[in-house]
Amino acid sequence: MWQITDAVVVARILNATLVVPKLDQKSFWKDASDFTDIFDVDWFISFLSKDVKIIKQLPKRGGRTWTPYTMRVPRKCSERCYLNRVLPVLLKRHV
């Protein structure tokens, strides 16, 4: 659950669009539930709409689902860390 909260906060800090999360169904819980099974997605999007833009799925590019760049972030990354270390990398990769 904290990872979802963290994702919302990071999207807000970076002024990024958040994609409705896909839950890791293999690592710890080994549960087949998806985000939509646990949360009311439309309410989630509506409730956070003033803070962060959220989309249900990644858009398609050239008929294929776009795969965003991912990177490992330090466990205790502060707002300053995201702005100084993460944002420049993402901007370089996607702009």
GIPE-V457197 format. One record per residue. RES is the residue in one small letter. SS is DSSP state (~ for helix, > for strand, _ for the rest). Layout:
# GIPE-V457197
res=RES ss=SS
res=RES ss=SS
This chain:
# GIPE-V457197
res=m ss=_
res=w ss=~
res=q ss=~
res=i ss=~
res=t ss=~
res=d ss=~
res=a ss=~
res=v ss=~
res=v ss=~
res=v ss=~
res=a ss=~
res=r ss=~
res=i ss=~
res=l ss=~
res=n ss=_
res=a ss=_
res=t ss=_
res=l ss=>
res=v ss=>
res=v ss=_
res=p ss=_
res=k ss=_
res=l ss=_
res=d ss=_
res=q ss=_
res=k ss=_
res=s ss=_
res=f ss=_
res=w ss=_
res=k ss=_
res=d ss=_
res=a ss=_
res=s ss=_
res=d ss=_
res=f ss=~
res=t ss=~
res=d ss=~
res=i ss=~
res=f ss=_
res=d ss=_
res=v ss=~
res=d ss=~
res=w ss=~
res=f ss=~
res=i ss=~
res=s ss=~
res=f ss=~
res=l ss=~
res=s ss=_
res=k ss=_
res=d ss=_
res=v ss=_
res=k ss=_
res=i ss=>
res=i ss=>
res=k ss=_
res=q ss=_
res=l ss=_
res=p ss=_
res=k ss=>
res=r ss=>
res=g ss=_
res=g ss=_
res=r ss=>
res=t ss=>
res=w ss=_
res=t ss=_
res=p ss=_
res=y ss=_
res=t ss=_
res=m ss=_
res=r ss=_
res=v ss=_
res=p ss=_
res=r ss=_
res=k ss=_
res=c ss=_
res=s ss=_
res=e ss=~
res=r ss=~
res=c ss=~
res=y ss=~
res=l ss=~
res=n ss=~
res=r ss=~
res=v ss=~
res=l ss=~
res=p ss=~
res=v ss=~
res=l ss=~
res=l ss=~
res=k ss=~
res=r ss=~
res=h ss=~
res=v ss=_
